[in-house]
Amino acid sequence: MEDKKSFLKEKIDIKSPNKNIVPLTTSVGSDGKLSIGGCSIEELVKKYDTPLYILDEMTLRSSCRAYKKALEKYYPGESLTIYASKANSSLFMSNLIASEGLGLDAVSEGELLTALQGGVPNEKIVFHGNNKSDKEIKFAVENNIKVIVDNDYDLERLEEISNSLNCDLEIMVRFTPGIECHTHEYIRTGSFDSKFGFGIEYLNILFTKISNTKHLKLKGLHAHIGSQIFELEPHKDLGEIMVNVILEAKKHGHDIKKLNVGGGLGIKYTENDDPPSIDEWVKTISTSVVKACRKFSLDLPILMCEPGRSIVSTAGITIYKIGASKEIPGIRTYLSVDGGMSDNPRPITYQSNYSACLVSNPYNLNSKKKYTIAGKHCESGDVLFKELELANCRTGDLICVFGTGAYNNSMSSNYNRIPRPAALLVCDGEAEIIQKRESPLDLLKYDVLPDRFIKQN
């Protein structure tokens, strides 16, 4: 009998993709096999091999539009959704983001270049980072990209650059608002003890410093309180905290026109996850800012937010092929797949949980068994799933892992000299390559033998 509790049978929330485990276009055909974007996964694997990243265009665009629509609905002032590109940076993602009218947040020259080459207008790009290099800052300034100042070191170099160019530079300042969320400690970025941003207690000193510069013009504030957040209450608090900082900045002559409230909205990786919808999150932060501005008779600033995971994660899946199996009687059965920590480092790094199914038997029909899904890397901790319930498996079967659009491809590596997977975009029954599969020879491109070693041989 079919498993009535299968997450694949849950009703799809079209308005807020982050509340689904699966992409919006996920379907199981009459043959009982899985398809995404109108494409048979088995057929895609025959053509493109495994491991394979797949992004669903409909889910991506729906997520972008959900943020824009909610801001238009709840925020009476001007607003801009900025995609946090660290979640998944590529020419394709930059181009899609630009086509939807979103901005982009970058933290390196590589991400900046990718955004510009992908077609994101420079006026919609912001440059973050807690240790920006001189080269990166100059690249941003030369391309008229707004820099978000994270520390005094940033400020000193921006002052030097603006003086050397003898021109004004518009900047934003990142500060830590002191709000903590119930999330993994490695991704909690808004508390007092954080490597990011100025402490809130230091801001008056900072505002004085900026006032004493010749060309730096403080026009915006930024704060971010964490990632994979399921709570709305902290964002209710954030709006008033940021508006209070605007008031302090005004005392020093700074006219703050932009508030960037960061991102961090969680997604549904497993059936136990219950994140707020995009609409609920935007409503909360918009209402908070509007209420605080009215309380202090302030004009509404341009409201900016920076979602990353909640735009791209649910749109992505990863397909693996099962190879070796190992049964330890009375303990567990291991199934090894042809990828692992090099294409998804989050389980070994963050102990992150995902949902998965067999491509050929997604509902787990007939007998079921619990398996531990191991990667192929030379690490005992390279385990993607512990005790995952699947129908009986065999070598050659395909496993689909959901929710892998964010921080899988972007955090991938060549550990054990394993090439990175190909990535596809699917839409209306068509599949297109957006990232070529690496080959072992590609990994040698930047290796160099010293001349004296070549002579010895």
C-alpha positions as CSV (number, residue, x, y, z in Angstrom):
1,M,0.0,0.0,0.0
2,E,1.1,3.6,-0.5
3,D,2.5,5.5,2.4
4,K,-0.2,8.1,3.1
5,K,2.3,10.1,5.2
6,S,4.8,10.7,2.3
7,F,5.9,14.3,2.2
8,L,5.4,14.0,-1.6
9,K,1.7,13.9,-0.9
10,E,1.6,17.1,1.0
11,K,-0.4,20.0,-0.5
12,I,1.9,22.3,-2.4
13,D,2.0,26.0,-1.1
14,I,2.3,27.8,-4.4
15,K,2.4,31.3,-2.8
16,S,5.3,30.5,-0.5
17,P,7.8,27.9,-1.9
18,N,9.8,28.0,1.3
19,K,7.0,26.1,3.1
20,N,7.3,23.1,0.8
21,I,9.9,20.3,0.9
22,V,9.7,19.8,-2.9
23,P,9.9,22.2,-5.9
24,L,6.5,23.4,-7.2
25,T,6.7,21.3,-10.3
26,T,7.4,18.0,-8.6
27,S,5.2,15.2,-9.9
28,V,5.0,11.4,-9.9
29,G,3.9,10.0,-13.2
30,S,1.6,7.1,-14.1
31,D,4.8,5.0,-14.2
32,G,5.3,5.8,-10.5
33,K,8.6,7.7,-11.2
34,L,9.7,11.2,-10.2
35,S,9.7,14.3,-12.5
36,I,10.7,17.9,-12.0
37,G,9.8,20.8,-14.3
38,G,8.1,18.4,-16.6
39,C,11.3,16.4,-17.0
40,S,11.8,12.8,-16.2
41,I,14.7,12.5,-13.7
42,E,15.7,9.1,-15.1
43,E,15.9,10.6,-18.6
44,L,18.0,13.5,-17.4
45,V,20.4,11.1,-15.6
46,K,20.8,9.1,-18.8
47,K,21.9,12.2,-20.6
48,Y,23.8,14.1,-17.9
49,D,25.0,11.4,-15.4
50,T,25.2,11.8,-11.6
51,P,25.7,13.4,-9.2
52,L,23.4,16.1,-10.7
53,Y,22.2,19.4,-9.4
54,I,18.8,20.4,-10.8
55,L,17.0,23.8,-10.3
56,D,13.3,24.4,-11.1
57,E,12.8,27.7,-12.8
58,M,9.1,28.0,-11.7
59,T,10.0,27.7,-8.0
60,L,12.8,30.2,-8.3
61,R,10.7,32.8,-10.0
62,S,7.8,32.2,-7.7
63,S,10.0,32.8,-4.7
64,C,11.3,36.1,-6.1
65,R,7.9,37.3,-6.9
66,A,6.5,36.4,-3.5
67,Y,9.0,38.8,-1.8
68,K,8.3,41.6,-4.3
69,K,4.5,41.1,-4.0
70,A,4.6,41.0,-0.2
71,L,6.7,44.2,0.0
72,E,4.3,46.0,-2.3
73,K,1.4,44.8,-0.2
74,Y,2.7,45.6,3.2
75,Y,5.2,48.4,2.8
76,P,3.8,51.8,1.6
77,G,7.3,53.2,0.9
78,E,9.9,52.2,-1.7
79,S,11.5,48.7,-1.3
80,L,14.0,46.4,-2.9
81,T,14.5,42.7,-2.5
82,I,18.2,41.8,-2.7
83,Y,19.2,38.2,-3.3
84,A,22.0,37.0,-1.0
85,S,24.1,35.4,-3.7
86,K,26.3,33.4,-1.3
87,A,23.4,30.9,-1.3
88,N,24.0,30.0,-5.0
89,S,26.2,32.3,-7.1
90,S,26.3,31.8,-10.9
91,L,25.8,33.7,-14.2
92,F,22.5,32.0,-14.5
93,M,21.3,33.0,-11.0
94,S,22.4,36.6,-11.5
95,N,20.6,36.8,-14.8
96,L,17.4,35.3,-13.3
97,I,17.5,37.7,-10.4
98,A,18.0,40.6,-12.7
99,S,15.1,39.6,-14.9
100,E,12.9,39.5,-11.8
101,G,13.9,43.1,-10.8
102,L,15.8,42.0,-7.7
103,G,19.1,43.3,-6.4
104,L,22.0,41.2,-5.3
105,D,24.3,41.0,-2.2
106,A,27.9,40.0,-2.8
107,V,30.8,39.3,-0.4
108,S,33.8,39.0,-2.8
109,E,35.1,40.3,-6.1
110,G,34.1,36.9,-7.6
111,E,30.5,37.3,-6.6
112,L,30.5,41.0,-7.7
113,L,31.9,40.1,-11.1
114,T,29.4,37.2,-11.5
115,A,26.6,39.6,-10.7
116,L,27.7,42.3,-13.2
117,Q,28.4,39.7,-15.9
118,G,25.0,38.1,-15.2
119,G,23.3,41.5,-15.8
120,V,22.5,42.8,-12.3
121,P,22.5,46.6,-12.5
122,N,25.3,48.0,-10.3
123,E,23.0,50.3,-8.5
124,K,21.1,47.2,-7.2
125,I,24.2,45.5,-5.9
126,V,25.5,45.8,-2.3
127,F,29.0,44.7,-1.2
128,H,29.3,43.0,2.2
129,G,32.2,41.3,4.0
130,N,34.0,41.5,7.3
131,N,37.5,41.5,5.7
132,K,37.3,43.1,2.3
133,S,40.6,43.4,0.5
134,D,41.9,46.6,-1.0
135,K,41.4,45.1,-4.5
136,E,37.8,44.1,-3.7
137,I,36.9,47.6,-2.3
138,K,38.5,49.3,-5.3
139,F,36.6,47.0,-7.7
140,A,33.3,47.9,-6.0
141,V,34.1,51.6,-6.0
142,E,35.2,51.6,-9.6
143,N,32.0,49.9,-10.6
144,N,29.8,52.2,-8.5
145,I,28.7,49.5,-6.2
146,K,27.5,50.4,-2.7
147,V,29.8,49.2,0.1
148,I,28.4,48.2,3.4
149,V,30.9,49.1,6.0
150,D,31.5,46.3,8.5
151,N,34.3,47.7,10.7
152,D,36.8,50.5,11.2
153,Y,39.3,48.9,8.8
154,D,36.7,49.2,6.0
155,L,36.0,52.8,7.0
156,E,39.6,53.8,7.0
157,R,40.2,52.4,3.5
158,L,37.0,53.9,2.1
159,E,38.0,57.3,3.4
160,E,41.4,56.9,1.7
161,I,39.9,55.9,-1.6
162,S,37.3,58.7,-1.5
163,N,40.0,61.3,-0.8
164,S,42.3,59.9,-3.5
165,L,39.4,60.1,-6.0
166,N,38.2,63.4,-4.6
167,C,34.6,62.3,-4.9
168,D,31.8,61.4,-2.5
169,L,31.0,57.8,-1.8
170,E,27.7,56.7,-0.4
171,I,28.0,54.0,2.2
172,M,25.8,51.9,4.5
173,V,26.8,50.6,8.0
174,R,26.3,47.2,9.4
175,F,25.7,46.8,13.1
176,T,24.8,44.0,15.5
177,P,21.3,44.7,17.0
178,G,21.8,42.2,19.9
179,I,18.9,40.0,18.9
180,E,19.4,36.2,19.2
181,C,17.4,33.6,17.3
182,H,17.1,29.9,18.1
183,T,19.3,28.7,15.3
184,H,22.7,27.0,14.8
185,E,25.4,28.9,16.6
186,Y,27.6,29.0,13.5
187,I,24.9,30.9,11.6
188,R,23.8,33.3,14.4
189,T,25.1,36.6,13.1
190,G,23.0,39.2,15.0
191,S,24.1,38.7,18.6
192,F,26.5,41.0,20.5
193,D,29.3,38.5,20.1
194,S,29.6,38.3,16.3
195,K,32.4,38.7,13.8
196,F,30.0,40.9,11.7
197,G,29.3,44.5,12.0
198,F,29.8,47.3,14.6
199,G,28.5,46.8,18.1
200,I,25.4,48.9,18.7
201,E,27.1,50.5,21.7
202,Y,29.8,51.9,19.4
203,L,27.6,53.6,16.9
204,N,27.7,57.1,18.3
205,I,31.5,57.0,18.1
206,L,31.2,55.7,14.5
207,F,28.7,58.3,13.5
208,T,31.1,61.0,14.7
209,K,34.0,59.5,12.8
210,I,32.0,59.4,9.5
211,S,30.9,63.1,10.1
212,N,34.6,64.0,10.2
213,T,35.4,62.4,6.8
214,K,35.3,64.6,3.7
215,H,33.6,62.4,1.2
216,L,31.9,59.5,2.9
217,K,28.1,59.9,3.0
218,L,26.2,57.6,5.3
219,K,22.9,56.9,3.7
220,G,21.9,53.4,5.0
221,L,21.9,50.9,7.9
222,H,22.1,47.2,7.8
223,A,21.4,44.5,10.4
224,H,21.0,40.7,10.0
225,I,20.0,38.4,12.9
226,G,20.7,34.9,11.6
227,S,19.8,32.2,9.1
228,Q,17.1,29.4,8.9
229,I,14.9,31.4,11.3
230,F,11.4,30.1,12.1
231,E,10.5,32.9,14.6
232,L,8.8,36.2,13.7
233,E,9.1,37.9,17.1
234,P,12.8,38.9,16.6
235,H,11.9,40.7,13.4
236,K,9.2,42.6,15.2
237,D,11.9,43.9,17.5
238,L,14.4,44.6,14.7
239,G,12.4,47.3,13.0
240,E,12.2,49.5,16.1
241,I,15.8,49.0,17.0
242,M,16.9,50.1,13.5
243,V,14.6,53.1,13.5
244,N,16.1,54.1,16.9
245,V,19.5,54.0,15.3
246,I,18.3,56.3,12.5
247,L,17.4,58.8,15.2
248,E,20.8,58.6,16.7
249,A,22.4,59.0,13.3
250,K,20.3,62.1,12.6
251,K,21.8,63.7,15.7
252,H,25.2,63.5,14.0
253,G,23.9,65.0,10.8
254,H,23.4,61.8,8.8
255,D,20.3,61.5,6.7
256,I,19.5,57.8,6.6
257,K,17.5,56.9,3.5
258,K,17.8,53.1,3.4
259,L,17.2,50.3,5.9
260,N,18.5,46.8,5.1
261,V,16.9,44.3,7.5
262,G,18.9,41.3,6.1
263,G,17.3,38.0,5.5
264,G,17.4,34.6,7.3
265,L,13.9,33.3,6.7
266,G,13.9,29.5,7.1
267,I,12.7,26.8,4.7
268,K,11.1,23.4,5.1
269,Y,13.9,20.8,4.8
270,T,12.0,18.0,6.7
271,E,8.4,17.3,7.8
272,N,9.2,18.6,11.2
273,D,10.1,22.1,9.9
274,D,7.4,24.8,9.9
275,P,8.8,28.1,8.7
276,P,6.7,31.3,8.4
277,S,5.6,32.1,4.9
278,I,7.4,34.7,2.9
279,D,4.2,36.8,3.2
280,E,4.2,36.5,7.0
281,W,7.9,37.4,7.3
282,V,7.6,40.5,5.0
283,K,4.4,41.6,6.8
284,T,6.2,41.3,10.2
285,I,9.2,43.3,9.3
286,S,7.3,45.9,7.2
287,T,4.8,46.5,9.9
288,S,7.5,46.9,12.5
289,V,9.4,49.5,10.5
290,V,6.3,51.5,9.5
291,K,5.0,51.5,13.1
292,A,8.4,52.7,14.5
293,C,8.7,55.4,11.8
294,R,5.2,56.7,12.5
295,K,5.9,56.7,16.3
296,F,8.8,59.0,15.7
297,S,7.4,61.0,12.8
298,L,10.0,59.8,10.4
299,D,9.7,59.5,6.6
300,L,9.7,55.9,5.5
301,P,13.2,54.8,4.3
302,I,13.7,52.5,1.4
303,L,13.2,49.1,2.9
304,M,15.7,46.4,1.7
305,C,15.8,42.7,2.6
306,E,18.3,40.1,1.7
307,P,16.8,36.6,1.3
308,G,19.0,33.8,-0.1
309,R,18.1,30.3,1.1
310,S,14.4,31.0,0.9
311,I,14.6,32.0,-2.7
312,V,16.8,29.2,-4.1
313,S,16.9,26.3,-1.7
314,T,13.5,24.6,-2.3
315,A,14.0,25.0,-6.1
316,G,17.0,22.7,-6.0
317,I,17.4,18.9,-5.9
318,T,20.4,16.7,-6.1
319,I,20.4,13.2,-7.7
320,Y,22.8,10.5,-6.7
321,K,23.3,6.9,-7.9
322,I,23.6,4.1,-5.4
323,G,26.7,2.0,-5.6
324,A,28.0,-0.3,-2.8
325,S,26.0,-1.5,0.1
326,K,27.1,-2.8,3.5
327,E,24.9,-4.5,6.1
328,I,26.1,-4.7,9.7
329,P,23.6,-7.2,11.2
330,G,21.7,-5.8,14.1
331,I,23.2,-2.3,13.6
332,R,22.6,-0.6,10.2
333,T,22.8,-0.9,6.5
334,Y,25.0,1.5,4.6
335,L,24.2,2.6,1.0
336,S,27.1,4.5,-0.7
337,V,26.3,7.1,-3.3
338,D,28.5,8.7,-6.0
339,G,28.7,12.1,-4.2
340,G,28.7,13.3,-0.6
341,M,30.5,16.0,1.3
342,S,32.1,17.6,-1.7
343,D,28.8,18.5,-3.3
344,N,26.9,18.9,0.0
345,P,29.1,19.7,3.0
346,R,26.2,20.8,5.2
347,P,25.4,17.5,6.9
348,I,29.1,17.0,8.1
349,T,29.5,20.7,8.9
350,Y,26.2,21.7,10.4
351,Q,24.5,18.3,11.0
352,S,21.9,19.5,8.6
353,N,18.9,17.3,7.8
354,Y,17.2,16.8,4.4
355,S,14.3,14.8,2.8
356,A,14.9,12.3,0.1
357,C,13.2,9.5,-1.9
358,L,13.9,7.0,-4.6
359,V,13.4,8.3,-8.1
360,S,11.8,5.0,-9.2
361,N,9.7,4.5,-6.1
362,P,9.2,7.9,-4.5
363,Y,6.2,6.8,-2.3
364,N,8.1,3.9,-0.8
365,L,5.6,1.3,-2.1
366,N,5.8,-2.3,-0.8
367,S,8.5,-3.1,1.8
368,K,10.5,-0.4,3.5
369,K,13.8,-0.4,5.2
370,K,16.0,2.2,7.0
371,Y,19.3,3.0,5.4
372,T,22.3,5.2,6.2
373,I,23.3,7.0,3.1
374,A,27.1,7.4,3.0
375,G,29.1,9.6,0.6
376,K,32.2,8.3,-1.3
377,H,34.8,10.4,0.4
378,C,37.5,9.2,2.7
379,E,35.9,10.5,5.8
380,S,33.9,8.4,8.3
381,G,31.7,11.5,8.9
382,D,30.7,11.7,5.2
383,V,27.1,10.7,5.8
384,L,24.2,12.4,4.1
385,F,21.4,10.6,6.0
386,K,21.2,8.4,9.1
387,E,18.3,5.9,9.2
388,L,16.5,7.1,6.1
389,E,13.4,5.1,5.3
390,L,13.3,4.0,1.7
391,A,11.8,1.1,-0.3
392,N,14.2,-1.8,-0.8
393,C,17.2,-0.4,-2.7
394,R,19.8,-1.9,-5.0
395,T,22.9,-0.8,-6.9
396,G,22.0,1.6,-9.7
397,D,18.9,3.1,-8.1
398,L,18.7,6.9,-8.0
399,I,18.1,8.9,-4.9
400,C,16.6,12.4,-5.0
401,V,17.6,14.8,-2.2
402,F,15.3,17.9,-1.8
403,G,16.1,21.4,-0.7
404,T,19.7,21.5,-2.0
405,G,19.5,24.7,-4.0
406,A,21.3,26.8,-1.4
407,Y,24.7,26.2,0.1
408,N,25.4,22.9,-1.8
409,N,26.8,24.1,-5.1
410,S,28.2,27.3,-3.6
411,M,30.0,25.4,-0.8
412,S,31.1,22.5,-2.9
413,S,34.7,21.4,-3.2
414,N,37.1,19.1,-4.9
415,Y,38.0,17.1,-1.8
416,N,39.6,13.8,-2.8
417,R,40.0,15.3,-6.2
418,I,36.4,14.7,-7.1
419,P,35.0,16.9,-9.8
420,R,32.0,19.1,-9.1
421,P,28.6,18.0,-10.6
422,A,26.8,19.5,-13.6
423,A,23.8,21.7,-12.9
424,L,20.6,21.9,-14.9
425,L,17.7,24.3,-15.2
426,V,14.3,22.7,-15.9
427,C,11.2,24.4,-17.1
428,D,8.1,23.2,-19.1
429,G,9.7,19.9,-20.0
430,E,13.0,21.4,-21.2
431,A,16.4,21.0,-19.5
432,E,19.4,23.3,-20.0
433,I,22.9,23.2,-18.7
434,I,23.8,26.1,-16.4
435,Q,27.0,24.6,-15.0
436,K,29.2,22.1,-16.9
437,R,30.4,19.0,-15.1
438,E,34.0,19.2,-14.2
439,S,36.4,16.4,-15.3
440,P,39.4,15.1,-13.5
441,L,41.6,16.9,-16.1
442,D,39.9,20.2,-15.1
443,L,41.4,19.7,-11.6
444,L,44.9,19.8,-13.0
445,K,44.5,23.2,-14.7
446,Y,46.0,25.2,-12.0
447,D,48.6,22.7,-10.7
448,V,52.2,23.7,-11.5
449,L,55.4,21.6,-11.1
450,P,58.5,23.7,-10.2
451,D,61.1,23.8,-13.0
452,R,63.7,22.0,-10.9
453,F,61.3,19.1,-10.5
454,I,60.6,18.9,-14.2
455,K,64.4,18.8,-14.9
456,Q,64.9,16.1,-12.4
457,N,62.4,13.9,-14.2
